[in-house]
Amino acid sequence: MSKNELPSASVLRVAPVLDVNSRSVRKMRDFFVDQLGFTVGTEVGPGPKFVTLDRDGQTIMLNCRFSFGFRKRDWAAYFWTDDVAGLIDEVRSRGAEIKSGLVTKDYGCREFVVIAPDGREIVFGQILPE
């Protein structure tokens, strides 16, 4: 490969990392599993100190911090789905706290927002056909 050629590697996935504290890490893990239908991929250390949660080929990570000063409001993660209406029914039946029901946005998505145990907003959206 010459200096002028760009590498051919592709970015395949992205995983949001949420900083949590030792008081909330288990609540957040259980929220994603019990109310949003994720499965635990990895847990590292006592507490645990780090958790990966997986659903439908997507991952979110929880990183335990000892600081309580991080921001916990507004959108923390956005997941795209192919059936937003079906997904809101599922997470509602699992007991998730829905902040806002299905709303069609100007940017071409239909989405809803759930509230995590620590107050952060997790958003699920579906791209609308043009």
Z-matrix of the N, CA and C atoms (Angstrom, degrees):
N
C 1 1.446
C 2 1.531 1 108.20
N 3 1.311 2 114.68 1 130.50
C 4 1.457 3 118.79 2 178.02
C 5 1.528 4 110.03 3 -80.76
N 6 1.319 5 115.48 4 167.26
C 7 1.458 6 120.43 5 -179.99
C 8 1.524 7 112.00 6 -61.87
N 9 1.330 8 117.92 7 -27.48
C 10 1.461 9 121.56 8 -175.30
C 11 1.522 10 113.64 9 -86.01
N 12 1.319 11 117.38 10 -13.03
C 13 1.459 12 120.30 11 -179.92
C 14 1.519 13 110.33 12 -82.66
N 15 1.319 14 115.53 13 142.38
C 16 1.455 15 120.51 14 176.20
C 17 1.522 16 109.58 15 -88.55
N 18 1.303 17 118.59 16 147.78
C 19 1.466 18 120.32 17 177.27
C 20 1.527 19 110.02 18 -63.22
N 21 1.321 20 116.26 19 153.52
C 22 1.462 21 120.73 20 -177.15
C 23 1.531 22 112.27 21 -98.12
N 24 1.311 23 117.74 22 8.48
C 25 1.459 24 120.41 23 -179.90
C 26 1.527 25 110.41 24 -68.05
N 27 1.328 26 115.61 25 146.77
C 28 1.461 27 121.95 26 179.26
C 29 1.523 28 110.14 27 -113.95
N 30 1.306 29 115.48 28 145.84
C 31 1.458 30 120.36 29 171.53
C 32 1.517 31 106.54 30 -82.69
N 33 1.326 32 117.95 31 124.52
C 34 1.459 33 121.73 32 -173.53
C 35 1.520 34 114.01 33 -98.56
N 36 1.325 35 117.48 34 -35.62
C 37 1.464 36 121.25 35 -176.37
C 38 1.510 37 109.13 36 -152.15
N 39 1.303 38 115.61 37 164.64
C 40 1.454 39 121.64 38 171.51
C 41 1.526 40 106.92 39 -134.78
N 42 1.307 41 116.77 40 146.11
C 43 1.465 42 120.41 41 179.16
C 44 1.521 43 108.94 42 -128.76
N 45 1.326 44 117.70 43 119.54
C 46 1.454 45 118.96 44 173.94
C 47 1.521 46 110.37 45 -65.88
N 48 1.322 47 115.59 46 146.05
C 49 1.463 48 121.76 47 177.27
C 50 1.524 49 107.19 48 -118.10
N 51 1.323 50 116.30 49 118.11
C 52 1.452 51 121.85 50 178.66
C 53 1.520 52 109.44 51 -100.58
N 54 1.322 53 116.91 52 123.48
C 55 1.454 54 120.12 53 172.62
C 56 1.525 55 108.15 54 -76.74
N 57 1.309 56 116.20 55 129.06
C 58 1.461 57 122.95 56 178.03
C 59 1.523 58 107.37 57 -129.08
N 60 1.322 59 116.78 58 167.94
C 61 1.462 60 118.57 59 176.96
C 62 1.527 61 109.48 60 -110.00
N 63 1.327 62 115.75 61 174.70
C 64 1.461 63 120.12 62 -175.23
C 65 1.521 64 112.14 63 -64.39
N 66 1.317 65 117.98 64 -23.25
C 67 1.466 66 120.80 65 178.17
C 68 1.522 67 112.68 66 -78.13
N 69 1.330 68 117.40 67 -24.29
C 70 1.463 69 119.52 68 -173.98
C 71 1.522 70 114.83 69 -111.44
N 72 1.318 71 119.36 70 -10.25
C 73 1.463 72 120.04 71 -172.43
C 74 1.533 73 112.22 72 -59.42
N 75 1.315 74 118.33 73 -43.99
C 76 1.467 75 120.34 74 -179.45
C 77 1.535 76 111.17 75 -70.42
N 78 1.331 77 117.24 76 -38.47
C 79 1.471 78 120.36 77 177.08
C 80 1.520 79 110.86 78 -62.81
N 81 1.323 80 116.18 79 -42.06
C 82 1.466 81 120.03 80 179.46
C 83 1.537 82 110.79 81 -66.94
N 84 1.324 83 117.12 82 -43.55
C 85 1.470 84 120.51 83 177.04
C 86 1.525 85 109.91 84 -58.41
N 87 1.313 86 117.38 85 -48.68
C 88 1.465 87 121.39 86 -177.92
C 89 1.530 88 111.48 87 -65.34
N 90 1.331 89 117.80 88 -35.67
C 91 1.460 90 122.14 89 176.54
C 92 1.528 91 110.53 90 -59.70
N 93 1.330 92 117.00 91 -49.46
C 94 1.465 93 119.64 92 -179.20
C 95 1.523 94 111.58 93 -64.60
N 96 1.312 95 117.91 94 -36.59
C 97 1.471 96 121.63 95 -179.81
C 98 1.532 97 111.02 96 -75.87
N 99 1.313 98 116.54 97 -55.96
C 100 1.464 99 120.87 98 -171.88
C 101 1.516 100 113.76 99 -75.08
N 102 1.323 101 117.79 100 -37.91
C 103 1.462 102 120.06 101 -173.13
C 104 1.517 103 114.31 102 -103.93
N 105 1.339 104 117.99 103 -23.85
C 106 1.465 105 119.76 104 -179.54
C 107 1.522 106 113.35 105 -112.42
N 108 1.331 107 118.12 106 -2.56
C 109 1.459 108 120.97 107 172.96
C 110 1.521 109 116.26 108 80.12
N 111 1.326 110 118.45 109 18.45
C 112 1.464 111 121.57 110 175.93
C 113 1.525 112 109.40 111 -81.12
N 114 1.322 113 116.72 112 164.96
C 115 1.461 114 122.20 113 172.04
C 116 1.528 115 108.30 114 -118.78
N 117 1.325 116 115.73 115 152.35
C 118 1.465 117 120.19 116 177.64
C 119 1.516 118 107.81 117 -76.50
N 120 1.337 119 115.46 118 125.29
C 121 1.462 120 120.82 119 176.46
C 122 1.511 121 110.84 120 -90.97
N 123 1.331 122 116.30 121 -51.31
C 124 1.462 123 122.92 122 -176.31
C 125 1.518 124 109.49 123 -143.50
N 126 1.318 125 115.99 124 141.38
C 127 1.460 126 122.11 125 168.34
C 128 1.517 127 107.62 126 -130.11
N 129 1.321 128 116.02 127 129.94
C 130 1.455 129 121.29 128 -177.02
C 131 1.520 130 109.19 129 -122.79
N 132 1.332 131 115.21 130 131.53
C 133 1.453 132 121.14 131 173.26
C 134 1.520 133 114.25 132 78.18
N 135 1.335 134 114.87 133 167.90
C 136 1.461 135 119.36 134 177.95
C 137 1.527 136 109.90 135 -71.97
N 138 1.286 137 115.39 136 144.34
C 139 1.461 138 119.71 137 177.21
C 140 1.509 139 115.68 138 118.63
N 141 1.283 140 125.01 139 -51.95
C 142 1.475 141 130.89 140 -9.75
C 143 1.533 142 111.60 141 -75.99
N 144 1.326 143 115.79 142 166.32
C 145 1.460 144 121.11 143 178.98
C 146 1.524 145 111.94 144 -88.45
N 147 1.321 146 117.40 145 -24.63
C 148 1.465 147 121.68 146 -178.24
C 149 1.526 148 108.35 147 -151.01
N 150 1.348 149 116.49 148 136.78
C 151 1.464 150 121.53 149 -178.53
C 152 1.523 151 108.39 150 -137.64
N 153 1.339 152 116.29 151 137.97
C 154 1.457 153 119.88 152 166.88
C 155 1.522 154 107.55 153 -110.91
N 156 1.327 155 115.19 154 140.78
C 157 1.461 156 122.31 155 -179.25
C 158 1.520 157 108.00 156 -127.13
N 159 1.323 158 116.43 157 134.26
C 160 1.456 159 121.22 158 -172.48
C 161 1.523 160 111.94 159 -124.86
N 162 1.344 161 114.15 160 145.64
C 163 1.457 162 121.07 161 172.25
C 164 1.525 163 107.83 162 -157.80
N 165 1.326 164 116.10 163 127.29
C 166 1.467 165 122.33 164 173.91
C 167 1.526 166 112.73 165 52.22
N 168 1.315 167 117.01 166 40.97
C 169 1.460 168 120.72 167 177.56
C 170 1.517 169 114.53 168 80.87
N 171 1.331 170 117.62 169 5.52
C 172 1.458 171 122.02 170 179.62
C 173 1.525 172 109.33 171 -113.40
N 174 1.316 173 116.47 172 151.23
C 175 1.461 174 121.97 173 -176.42
C 176 1.521 175 109.94 174 -131.73
N 177 1.310 176 115.51 175 143.18
C 178 1.462 177 122.56 176 168.22
C 179 1.524 178 106.55 177 -127.81
N 180 1.325 179 116.80 178 144.73
C 181 1.456 180 121.40 179 -176.33
C 182 1.522 181 110.10 180 -117.37
N 183 1.326 182 115.68 181 142.71
C 184 1.460 183 122.31 182 173.92
C 185 1.518 184 107.75 183 -113.15
N 186 1.321 185 116.86 184 124.45
C 187 1.453 186 122.72 185 -177.97
C 188 1.522 187 108.49 186 -117.05
N 189 1.321 188 116.79 187 114.28
C 190 1.462 189 121.24 188 -175.72
C 191 1.526 190 110.20 189 -77.43
N 192 1.337 191 115.05 190 122.87
C 193 1.467 192 122.97 191 177.21
C 194 1.523 193 108.00 192 -116.59
N 195 1.292 194 116.17 193 156.16
C 196 1.458 195 119.88 194 179.31
C 197 1.520 196 111.72 195 -94.06
N 198 1.323 197 116.67 196 -9.46
C 199 1.464 198 121.04 197 178.67
C 200 1.517 199 109.55 198 -82.83
N 201 1.307 200 117.35 199 142.33
C 202 1.450 201 121.87 200 177.67
C 203 1.523 202 111.09 201 -104.36
N 204 1.343 203 117.84 202 8.49
C 205 1.445 204 121.13 203 -173.06
C 206 1.518 205 115.76 204 -91.43
N 207 1.330 206 119.70 205 2.97
C 208 1.455 207 119.18 206 -177.18
C 209 1.526 208 111.72 207 -79.68
N 210 1.318 209 115.15 208 157.55
C 211 1.464 210 122.03 209 -177.34
C 212 1.520 211 110.34 210 -75.62
N 213 1.321 212 116.79 211 134.68
C 214 1.450 213 120.47 212 -176.65
C 215 1.523 214 112.74 213 -125.93
N 216 1.305 215 119.33 214 14.50
C 217 1.453 216 121.43 215 -178.44
C 218 1.524 217 110.09 216 -114.40
N 219 1.300 218 115.96 217 166.15
C 220 1.454 219 124.06 218 -179.93
C 221 1.531 220 110.37 219 73.73
N 222 1.307 221 115.87 220 -172.21
C 223 1.458 222 120.25 221 -175.26
C 224 1.524 223 111.49 222 -66.59
N 225 1.319 224 115.71 223 129.13
C 226 1.458 225 121.01 224 175.81
C 227 1.520 226 110.70 225 -105.66
N 228 1.336 227 117.13 226 -29.77
C 229 1.465 228 121.05 227 -179.44
C 230 1.527 229 108.94 228 -156.30
N 231 1.325 230 115.21 229 149.09
C 232 1.461 231 121.84 230 177.49
C 233 1.521 232 107.16 231 -128.35
N 234 1.330 233 116.34 232 123.52
C 235 1.458 234 122.06 233 178.07
C 236 1.526 235 108.92 234 -113.80
N 237 1.323 236 117.43 235 131.89
C 238 1.456 237 121.05 236 173.36
C 239 1.513 238 109.26 237 -89.29
N 240 1.326 239 116.16 238 143.77
C 241 1.453 240 122.37 239 179.61
C 242 1.515 241 109.16 240 -134.45
N 243 1.324 242 116.25 241 162.63
C 244 1.468 243 119.78 242 176.85
C 245 1.527 244 111.88 243 -97.31
N 246 1.331 245 117.98 244 -1.31
C 247 1.466 246 121.51 245 179.14
C 248 1.530 247 109.07 246 -150.50
N 249 1.322 248 116.02 247 77.93
C 250 1.460 249 120.06 248 -175.61
C 251 1.530 250 111.69 249 -66.07
N 252 1.326 251 117.89 250 -34.50
C 253 1.470 252 120.25 251 178.93
C 254 1.523 253 111.00 252 -66.77
N 255 1.322 254 117.02 253 -41.92
C 256 1.456 255 120.43 254 177.20
C 257 1.513 256 112.10 255 -66.49
N 258 1.327 257 116.57 256 -37.45
C 259 1.460 258 120.28 257 -178.43
C 260 1.527 259 111.75 258 -69.61
N 261 1.331 260 118.00 259 -39.77
C 262 1.465 261 118.26 260 178.35
C 263 1.530 262 110.08 261 -64.13
N 264 1.330 263 117.63 262 -37.60
C 265 1.468 264 119.89 263 176.33
C 266 1.523 265 110.90 264 -61.72
N 267 1.344 266 116.09 265 -42.16
C 268 1.465 267 120.18 266 -179.97
C 269 1.522 268 112.03 267 -63.59
N 270 1.336 269 117.50 268 -51.17
C 271 1.462 270 118.53 269 -175.52
C 272 1.527 271 111.13 270 -70.26
N 273 1.331 272 117.33 271 -30.49
C 274 1.470 273 120.45 272 174.72
C 275 1.533 274 109.54 273 -63.57
N 276 1.344 275 116.81 274 -42.91
C 277 1.470 276 119.74 275 -179.62
C 278 1.525 277 111.66 276 -67.53
N 279 1.323 278 117.35 277 -21.72
C 280 1.457 279 122.18 278 177.54
C 281 1.529 280 111.94 279 -85.94
N 282 1.343 281 116.97 280 -4.13
C 283 1.455 282 120.74 281 175.82
C 284 1.515 283 115.85 282 93.75
N 285 1.337 284 117.94 283 13.57
C 286 1.466 285 119.91 284 179.29
C 287 1.528 286 110.43 285 -67.31
N 288 1.320 287 115.66 286 145.53
C 289 1.467 288 121.15 287 176.15
C 290 1.524 289 108.44 288 -81.35
N 291 1.313 290 116.36 289 113.49
C 292 1.463 291 121.99 290 -178.82
C 293 1.532 292 108.02 291 -90.33
N 294 1.321 293 116.92 292 119.88
C 295 1.469 294 120.32 293 177.67
C 296 1.522 295 110.22 294 -79.40
N 297 1.336 296 115.23 295 -46.33
C 298 1.463 297 119.18 296 177.48
C 299 1.518 298 108.24 297 -139.81
N 300 1.320 299 114.61 298 134.37
C 301 1.460 300 120.28 299 178.68
C 302 1.516 301 110.63 300 -72.66
N 303 1.311 302 115.86 301 -167.12
C 304 1.463 303 121.13 302 -176.74
C 305 1.526 304 111.09 303 -61.14
N 306 1.320 305 114.80 304 125.66
C 307 1.463 306 122.35 305 179.51
C 308 1.520 307 107.53 306 -135.16
N 309 1.329 308 116.13 307 135.46
C 310 1.459 309 121.41 308 174.57
C 311 1.521 310 108.27 309 -90.94
N 312 1.335 311 115.77 310 125.26
C 313 1.464 312 121.46 311 -175.53
C 314 1.528 313 111.13 312 -101.33
N 315 1.325 314 115.69 313 157.35
C 316 1.462 315 121.75 314 179.83
C 317 1.523 316 112.59 315 -61.99
N 318 1.324 317 117.90 316 -22.94
C 319 1.458 318 121.02 317 -177.98
C 320 1.524 319 112.76 318 -87.94
N 321 1.342 320 117.12 319 14.18
C 322 1.457 321 120.35 320 170.06
C 323 1.511 322 116.40 321 87.73
N 324 1.320 323 117.43 322 21.20
C 325 1.459 324 120.76 323 177.49
C 326 1.527 325 109.72 324 -124.56
N 327 1.300 326 115.10 325 150.13
C 328 1.463 327 122.38 326 169.61
C 329 1.518 328 105.03 327 -109.81
N 330 1.331 329 116.97 328 128.45
C 331 1.455 330 118.92 329 -169.82
C 332 1.521 331 112.22 330 -148.94
N 333 1.346 332 114.16 331 166.96
C 334 1.462 333 121.48 332 173.00
C 335 1.521 334 108.54 333 -141.54
N 336 1.333 335 115.37 334 161.07
C 337 1.456 336 121.97 335 -175.57
C 338 1.521 337 109.13 336 -123.66
N 339 1.339 338 116.30 337 132.07
C 340 1.461 339 121.28 338 172.26
C 341 1.527 340 108.56 339 -112.94
N 342 1.324 341 115.10 340 155.26
C 343 1.461 342 121.00 341 -179.62
C 344 1.528 343 109.14 342 -104.80
N 345 1.333 344 115.94 343 124.30
C 346 1.461 345 121.58 344 175.66
C 347 1.529 346 109.13 345 -75.29
N 348 1.330 347 117.68 346 162.86
C 349 1.464 348 120.50 347 -178.13
C 350 1.525 349 114.13 348 -56.74
N 351 1.327 350 118.45 349 -26.37
C 352 1.461 351 120.01 350 -179.59
C 353 1.526 352 112.73 351 -94.96
N 354 1.348 353 117.54 352 8.04
C 355 1.453 354 121.51 353 175.38
C 356 1.514 355 115.49 354 97.71
N 357 1.314 356 118.15 355 -8.92
C 358 1.462 357 119.57 356 178.98
C 359 1.517 358 111.27 357 -71.72
N 360 1.318 359 115.39 358 153.57
C 361 1.450 360 121.51 359 -179.94
C 362 1.530 361 110.03 360 -100.80
N 363 1.330 362 115.41 361 128.34
C 364 1.460 363 122.82 362 175.32
C 365 1.529 364 105.73 363 -110.89
N 366 1.332 365 116.82 364 124.75
C 367 1.457 366 121.88 365 -173.30
C 368 1.527 367 109.64 366 -111.77
N 369 1.335 368 114.97 367 138.77
C 370 1.466 369 122.35 368 174.62
C 371 1.515 370 107.61 369 -122.67
N 372 1.330 371 116.96 370 129.44
C 373 1.459 372 120.18 371 -177.16
C 374 1.512 373 112.36 372 -138.62
N 375 1.326 374 114.33 373 160.39
C 376 1.452 375 122.05 374 177.20
C 377 1.521 376 107.70 375 -127.94
N 378 1.326 377 116.33 376 130.50
C 379 1.459 378 121.14 377 177.36
C 380 1.520 379 107.58 378 -71.77
N 381 1.332 380 116.78 379 128.87
C 382 1.459 381 121.55 380 -178.85
C 383 1.527 382 110.48 381 -85.34
N 384 1.333 383 116.92 382 145.98
C 385 1.457 384 118.65 383 176.27
C 386 1.538 385 109.89 384 -64.41
N 387 1.306 386 115.70 385 147.31
C 388 1.484 387 119.66 386 -178.82
C 389 1.496 388 111.50 387 -76.14
